[in-house]
C-alpha cells in the first residue's frame, strides 16, 4: 500500500491534466465536425461517432493507468515478442478485405483494429532496447555503420505499411527512427547524417519546384508506372506544390480546409456556426481534416490553445526522459515524443498547405479507436517511467 501511495505521488499530474483537457477538446471538435450531418449509409458520417469516441476515451484512460502500474523495464525483456506479434498482424491485414482501397484494418465485429498503429509502439520499444544495450555495454559504439540493426527492424514494417498502402503511417515510423537517432548518435555523426539528409531532400524539392513539368513527367513515367507510389498519393504531392491544381477533384479537400481555417480569423465563427464545417463541405472532417473545423469555429485563439496543450505534453514527457532511471526509459520517451510531434505537425500542416496530405491522425483529437488507444498506452508508458525515475537523495 505504501508503495502504491509513493508511486501515485510521483505521477506527473500536469501531463495527465493536459492530456485530459486535450481529450475533452477533441470530443468537442468531433461534435462540431459531425453535428447535424447525415449518418451512413445515407451520408458520409459513420453512426455513433461521438459515443464510440467517448467509449474509447474511457477504455484508453483505464489502459493508461494499467500501463503506468506496469514496470516499463519488463518491455525490454519481451521486446522481440512484442515486435514479432505485431509484425504478424501487419502481414495478416493483407488477407483482410480492403477498406477505402487499403489493407490496413482487421475487422473485430462492429469494430476494426489497425495493426500499423501498434507497430509504432513496438518499433520504439525494440529500438530503445538496442540503443540502451549499446549505452550500457563496456565499449559503446555510436558509429553510423553500427546502426544497421535499427534499419533492419525499421525497413520491414515500413515496407509492409507502405504496401497497404498507408503512406502517412509509414512516414510516422520513419520520423520515430530519425528522432531517436538524433538523441542516440554522437554529435559529429549526427551532423554528417543530418547534412546528407537535408541535401537529398532539399535537392529533390528544389529540382521539383524549378522544373515542375519535368518532375511531373518523371513521376508519371517512372514512379507511377513502376508502382512506387499510387496515383492518388502523387496527386496529394502535386496539389501541395500547386494549390490551384484540380480544385474540383484531388485538391478539393485541402482547398476547402484552407478556406475554413481562414474564415475563423481570431476568435472563430463559434460552435456549430462554421459555414464549411456545419455545411459538410469538407470530406472526412472528423478524421484527417479535423483541425479545419477547429480553426473555423474556434479561430486562432482556439487553435493556439490546442497547440499549447500539445507543447505542454511534449515538455513534460521530455522532462521525464531527462530524469529516467536508465537509458531504455529515456529512449522510449524520446521515441514517443517524436511520434506525437510528427503527427501533430503533419496533420495541422497539411490543413495549412505546409505539407502534403497524408491521412495522419491528430493525437487525442481525430476519430479512431486504434489510434486513441495507442496514444493512451504511450502516455501510460511515459507515466511508468515517471514513477520509477531517479530520485535525488541528500545526506
C-alpha positions as CSV (number, residue, x, y, z in Angstrom):
1,X,0.0,0.0,0.0
2,X,2.8,2.4,0.9
3,X,4.5,1.6,-2.5
4,X,1.3,2.4,-4.3
5,X,0.9,5.8,-2.4
6,X,4.6,6.7,-3.2
7,X,4.2,5.9,-6.9
8,X,0.9,7.8,-7.0
9,X,2.6,10.9,-5.6
10,X,5.3,10.5,-8.3
11,X,2.8,10.7,-11.2
12,X,3.1,13.8,-13.4
13,X,-0.3,15.3,-12.9
14,X,0.5,18.2,-15.2
15,X,0.9,15.7,-18.0
16,X,-2.3,13.9,-17.1
17,X,-4.2,17.1,-16.8
18,X,-3.1,18.4,-20.2
19,X,-4.0,15.1,-21.7
20,X,-7.5,15.1,-20.2
21,X,-8.0,18.7,-21.4
22,X,-6.9,17.6,-24.9
23,X,-9.3,14.6,-24.9
24,X,-12.2,16.9,-23.9
25,X,-11.1,19.4,-26.6
26,X,-11.1,16.5,-29.1
27,X,-14.6,15.4,-28.2
28,X,-15.9,19.0,-28.6
29,X,-14.1,19.2,-32.0
30,X,-15.6,15.9,-33.0
31,X,-19.1,17.1,-32.0
32,X,-18.5,20.3,-34.1
33,X,-17.5,18.4,-37.2
34,X,-20.3,15.8,-37.1
35,X,-23.3,17.6,-35.5
36,X,-26.4,17.8,-37.8
37,X,-24.8,15.8,-40.6
38,X,-26.5,12.7,-42.0
39,X,-25.1,9.3,-40.9
40,X,-24.1,6.3,-43.0
41,X,-25.4,4.8,-45.2
42,X,-27.3,7.9,-46.2
43,X,-24.4,10.2,-45.7
44,X,-20.7,10.5,-45.1
45,X,-20.6,10.4,-41.3
46,X,-20.5,6.9,-39.6
47,X,-23.1,6.3,-36.9
48,X,-22.4,6.9,-33.2
49,X,-19.1,8.6,-33.9
50,X,-19.0,10.7,-30.7
51,X,-20.4,7.9,-28.4
52,X,-17.8,5.5,-29.7
53,X,-15.0,8.0,-29.2
54,X,-16.1,8.6,-25.6
55,X,-16.1,4.9,-25.0
56,X,-12.6,4.6,-26.4
57,X,-11.6,7.6,-24.2
58,X,-12.7,5.7,-21.1
59,X,-11.1,2.4,-22.1
60,X,-8.0,4.3,-23.1
61,X,-7.7,6.1,-19.7
62,X,-8.0,2.8,-17.9
63,X,-5.4,1.3,-20.2
64,X,-3.1,4.2,-19.5
65,X,-3.3,3.7,-15.7
66,X,-2.7,0.0,-16.2
67,X,0.4,0.7,-18.3
68,X,1.6,3.2,-15.7
69,X,1.3,0.5,-13.0
70,X,3.5,-1.9,-15.0
71,X,7.3,-1.5,-14.8
72,X,8.3,-0.3,-18.2
73,X,11.6,-2.3,-18.0
74,X,9.6,-5.5,-18.5
75,X,9.0,-4.4,-22.1
76,X,12.8,-4.5,-22.7
77,X,12.8,-8.2,-21.8
78,X,9.9,-9.1,-24.1
79,X,10.5,-6.6,-26.9
80,X,11.2,-9.1,-29.6
81,X,8.0,-11.0,-28.8
82,X,6.0,-7.7,-28.9
83,X,7.6,-6.8,-32.2
84,X,7.1,-10.3,-33.7
85,X,3.4,-10.5,-32.8
86,X,2.6,-7.0,-34.2
87,X,4.6,-7.8,-37.4
88,X,2.5,-10.9,-37.9
89,X,-0.6,-8.8,-37.6
90,X,0.8,-6.4,-40.2
91,X,1.1,-9.4,-42.6
92,X,-2.4,-10.6,-41.7
93,X,-4.1,-7.4,-42.8
94,X,-3.3,-8.4,-46.5
95,X,-5.7,-11.3,-46.0
96,X,-8.5,-9.0,-45.0
97,X,-10.9,-7.1,-47.2
98,X,-9.9,-3.6,-48.3
99,X,-11.4,-0.5,-46.6
100,X,-11.2,2.6,-48.7
101,X,-8.8,0.8,-51.0
102,X,-6.3,-0.1,-48.3
103,X,-5.4,-3.3,-46.4
104,X,-5.0,-1.6,-43.1
105,X,-7.6,-3.0,-40.8
106,X,-8.6,-6.3,-39.2
107,X,-12.4,-6.5,-38.5
108,X,-13.5,-7.3,-35.0
109,X,-17.2,-7.5,-35.1
110,X,-18.6,-3.9,-35.5
111,X,-15.1,-2.5,-34.7
112,X,-11.8,-2.6,-36.6
113,X,-8.2,-2.9,-35.5
114,X,-5.3,-1.2,-37.2
115,X,-2.0,-3.0,-36.5
116,X,0.1,-0.3,-38.0
117,X,-0.8,2.0,-35.1
118,X,0.6,-0.5,-32.6
119,X,3.7,-1.2,-34.7
120,X,4.8,2.4,-34.0
121,X,5.0,1.5,-30.3
122,X,6.5,-1.9,-30.9
123,X,9.2,-0.3,-33.0
124,X,10.0,2.3,-30.3
125,X,10.4,-0.5,-27.7
126,X,12.7,-2.6,-29.9
127,X,15.0,0.4,-31.0
128,X,15.1,1.8,-27.4
129,X,16.3,-1.7,-26.2
130,X,19.0,-1.8,-28.9
131,X,20.2,1.8,-28.0
132,X,20.2,1.1,-24.3
133,X,22.1,-2.1,-24.7
134,X,24.8,-0.2,-26.6
135,X,24.9,2.6,-24.0
136,X,25.3,0.1,-21.2
137,X,27.9,-2.1,-22.9
138,X,31.6,-2.0,-21.9
139,X,32.7,-0.3,-25.1
140,X,29.7,1.7,-26.6
141,X,30.0,2.2,-30.4
142,X,27.9,5.0,-31.9
143,X,29.3,5.0,-35.4
144,X,26.7,5.1,-38.2
145,X,27.7,1.8,-39.6
146,X,26.8,0.2,-36.3
147,X,23.2,1.3,-36.5
148,X,22.4,-1.3,-39.2
149,X,20.2,-3.4,-36.8
150,X,18.0,-0.3,-36.3
151,X,17.4,0.0,-40.1
152,X,16.7,-3.8,-40.4
153,X,13.9,-3.7,-37.8
154,X,12.6,-0.5,-39.3
155,X,12.5,-1.4,-43.0
156,X,10.3,-4.5,-42.7
157,X,7.3,-2.8,-41.1
158,X,7.9,0.3,-43.1
159,X,7.6,-1.7,-46.4
160,X,4.5,-3.6,-45.2
161,X,2.7,-0.4,-44.0
162,X,3.7,1.4,-47.3
163,X,2.3,-1.6,-49.2
164,X,-1.1,-1.4,-47.5
165,X,-1.0,1.5,-48.7
166,X,-0.7,3.8,-45.7
167,X,1.9,6.4,-46.6
168,X,1.1,8.6,-43.6
169,X,1.7,5.8,-41.1
170,X,4.9,4.8,-42.9
171,X,6.2,8.4,-42.6
172,X,5.4,8.4,-38.9
173,X,7.5,5.2,-38.5
174,X,10.4,6.9,-40.3
175,X,10.0,10.0,-38.2
176,X,10.2,7.9,-35.0
177,X,13.5,6.3,-36.1
178,X,15.0,9.7,-37.1
179,X,14.0,11.3,-33.8
180,X,15.6,8.5,-31.7
181,X,18.8,8.7,-33.8
182,X,19.1,12.4,-33.1
183,X,19.5,11.6,-29.4
184,X,21.4,8.4,-29.9
185,X,24.2,9.4,-32.3
186,X,27.2,11.3,-31.3
187,X,27.3,15.0,-32.3
188,X,29.8,14.5,-35.2
189,X,27.9,11.5,-36.7
190,X,24.6,13.3,-36.3
191,X,25.8,16.4,-38.1
192,X,27.0,14.3,-41.0
193,X,23.8,12.3,-41.1
194,X,21.7,15.5,-41.0
195,X,23.7,17.2,-43.7
196,X,23.3,14.3,-46.1
197,X,19.5,14.0,-45.3
198,X,19.0,17.8,-45.9
199,X,21.0,17.8,-49.1
200,X,19.0,14.9,-50.5
201,X,15.6,16.2,-49.5
202,X,16.4,19.8,-50.3
203,X,17.9,18.8,-53.7
204,X,14.8,16.8,-54.7
205,X,12.5,19.6,-53.6
206,X,14.5,22.3,-55.4
207,X,14.5,20.4,-58.7
208,X,10.7,19.7,-58.4
209,X,10.0,23.4,-57.8
210,X,12.3,24.7,-60.5
211,X,11.3,22.1,-63.1
212,X,7.7,21.2,-62.3
213,X,6.8,19.8,-65.8
214,X,9.8,17.6,-65.9
215,X,9.1,16.5,-62.4
216,X,5.6,15.5,-63.2
217,X,6.7,13.6,-66.3
218,X,9.3,11.8,-64.2
219,X,6.7,10.9,-61.6
220,X,4.2,9.7,-64.2
221,X,6.6,7.8,-66.4
222,X,8.8,6.3,-63.6
223,X,7.3,6.5,-60.2
224,X,3.7,5.7,-61.1
225,X,4.5,3.3,-64.0
226,X,6.6,1.2,-61.7
227,X,4.0,1.4,-58.8
228,X,6.4,3.1,-56.4
229,X,3.5,5.3,-55.3
230,X,-0.1,5.3,-56.1
231,X,-1.8,7.9,-58.4
232,X,-3.8,9.4,-55.5
233,X,-0.6,9.8,-53.5
234,X,1.1,11.6,-56.4
235,X,-1.9,14.0,-56.7
236,X,-1.6,14.8,-53.0
237,X,2.0,15.9,-53.6
238,X,1.2,17.8,-56.8
239,X,-1.8,19.7,-55.2
240,X,0.6,20.7,-52.4
241,X,3.1,22.1,-54.8
242,X,0.4,23.8,-56.8
243,X,-2.6,24.7,-54.7
244,X,-4.6,25.7,-57.8
245,X,-4.4,22.2,-59.3
246,X,-7.5,20.1,-59.5
247,X,-9.7,22.2,-57.2
248,X,-12.8,20.2,-58.0
249,X,-11.0,16.8,-57.6
250,X,-7.9,15.8,-55.7
251,X,-7.2,19.3,-54.5
252,X,-10.8,20.0,-53.3
253,X,-10.4,18.9,-49.6
254,X,-7.2,20.8,-48.9
255,X,-8.6,23.9,-50.6
256,X,-11.7,23.8,-48.5
257,X,-9.7,23.3,-45.3
258,X,-7.8,26.5,-46.1
259,X,-11.0,28.4,-46.6
260,X,-12.4,27.1,-43.3
261,X,-9.3,28.0,-41.3
262,X,-9.1,31.4,-42.9
263,X,-12.7,32.2,-42.2
264,X,-12.2,31.5,-38.5
265,X,-9.9,34.5,-38.1
266,X,-9.1,35.4,-34.4
267,X,-11.9,34.1,-32.3
268,X,-13.7,31.8,-34.8
269,X,-17.3,31.6,-36.1
270,X,-18.5,29.9,-32.9
271,X,-19.6,26.3,-32.2
272,X,-21.9,24.9,-35.0
273,X,-21.7,28.3,-36.8
274,X,-18.9,27.5,-39.3
275,X,-20.1,27.6,-42.8
276,X,-17.7,25.0,-44.2
277,X,-17.9,22.7,-41.1
278,X,-21.7,22.8,-40.5
279,X,-22.4,22.7,-44.2
280,X,-20.4,19.5,-44.6
281,X,-18.2,20.9,-47.4
282,X,-15.0,19.1,-46.1
283,X,-15.0,15.3,-46.6
284,X,-13.8,13.2,-43.7
285,X,-13.5,16.3,-41.5
286,X,-13.9,14.2,-38.3
287,X,-10.7,12.3,-39.2
288,X,-8.0,13.7,-41.4
289,X,-9.1,17.3,-41.5
290,X,-10.5,17.9,-38.0
291,X,-8.2,20.8,-37.5
292,X,-10.0,22.7,-40.1
293,X,-13.2,22.6,-38.0
294,X,-11.2,23.8,-35.0
295,X,-9.7,26.7,-37.0
296,X,-13.1,27.7,-38.4
297,X,-15.2,27.5,-35.3
298,X,-12.7,28.3,-32.6
299,X,-10.4,30.6,-34.6
300,X,-6.7,31.5,-34.0
301,X,-7.2,31.6,-30.2
302,X,-8.8,28.1,-30.0
303,X,-6.2,26.7,-32.4
304,X,-3.4,28.2,-30.3
305,X,-4.9,26.6,-27.2
306,X,-4.8,23.2,-28.8
307,X,-1.2,23.6,-29.9
308,X,-0.3,24.9,-26.4
309,X,-1.7,21.7,-24.9
310,X,0.4,19.6,-27.2
311,X,3.5,21.6,-26.3
312,X,2.8,21.1,-22.6
313,X,2.6,17.3,-23.2
314,X,5.9,17.3,-25.1
315,X,7.6,19.4,-22.5
316,X,6.5,17.2,-19.6
317,X,7.4,14.0,-21.4
318,X,10.9,15.4,-22.3
319,X,11.4,16.3,-18.6
320,X,10.6,12.7,-17.6
321,X,13.0,11.4,-20.3
322,X,15.8,13.5,-18.7
323,X,15.2,12.0,-15.2
324,X,14.7,8.4,-16.3
325,X,16.3,5.8,-14.2
326,X,18.0,4.2,-17.2
327,X,18.8,4.7,-20.9
328,X,15.9,2.5,-22.0
329,X,13.4,4.8,-20.4
330,X,15.0,7.8,-22.0
331,X,15.0,6.4,-25.5
332,X,11.5,5.1,-25.0
333,X,10.0,8.5,-24.3
334,X,12.1,10.2,-27.0
335,X,10.6,7.9,-29.5
336,X,7.1,8.6,-28.2
337,X,7.7,12.4,-28.3
338,X,8.9,12.0,-31.9
339,X,5.8,10.0,-32.8
340,X,3.4,12.6,-31.3
341,X,5.3,15.6,-32.6
342,X,5.4,14.5,-36.2
343,X,1.8,13.5,-36.2
344,X,0.8,16.9,-34.9
345,X,3.0,18.8,-37.3
346,X,1.8,16.8,-40.3
347,X,-1.9,16.8,-39.5
348,X,-2.0,20.5,-38.8
349,X,0.5,21.3,-41.6
350,X,-1.5,19.6,-44.3
351,X,-4.6,21.7,-43.5
352,X,-2.5,24.8,-43.9
353,X,-0.5,23.8,-47.1
354,X,2.7,23.4,-45.0
355,X,2.9,19.7,-46.1
356,X,1.2,17.2,-48.4
357,X,-2.0,15.5,-47.2
358,X,-1.1,12.0,-45.9
359,X,-4.0,10.9,-43.7
360,X,-2.2,11.1,-40.4
361,X,-4.4,11.4,-37.3
362,X,-4.2,14.3,-34.8
363,X,-3.5,12.6,-31.5
364,X,-6.4,12.5,-29.0
365,X,-8.5,14.6,-31.4
366,X,-9.1,12.7,-34.6
367,X,-11.8,10.0,-34.5
368,X,-10.4,6.4,-34.3
369,X,-10.2,3.7,-31.7
370,X,-6.9,2.1,-32.5
371,X,-5.1,5.5,-32.7
372,X,-6.7,6.7,-29.4
373,X,-5.9,3.5,-27.5
374,X,-2.3,3.6,-28.8
375,X,-2.0,7.3,-27.6
376,X,-3.2,6.4,-24.1
377,X,-0.8,3.5,-24.0
378,X,2.1,5.8,-24.9
379,X,1.2,8.3,-22.1
380,X,0.9,5.3,-19.8
381,X,4.4,4.2,-20.6
382,X,5.7,7.8,-20.0
383,X,4.0,7.7,-16.6
384,X,5.5,4.3,-15.9
385,X,9.0,5.8,-16.5
386,X,7.9,8.9,-14.4
387,X,7.1,6.9,-11.2
388,X,10.3,5.0,-11.4
389,X,12.6,7.8,-12.3
390,X,15.8,8.8,-10.4
391,X,15.3,10.4,-7.0
392,X,17.7,12.9,-5.6
393,X,18.9,11.9,-2.1
394,X,20.6,14.3,0.3
395,X,22.6,13.0,3.3
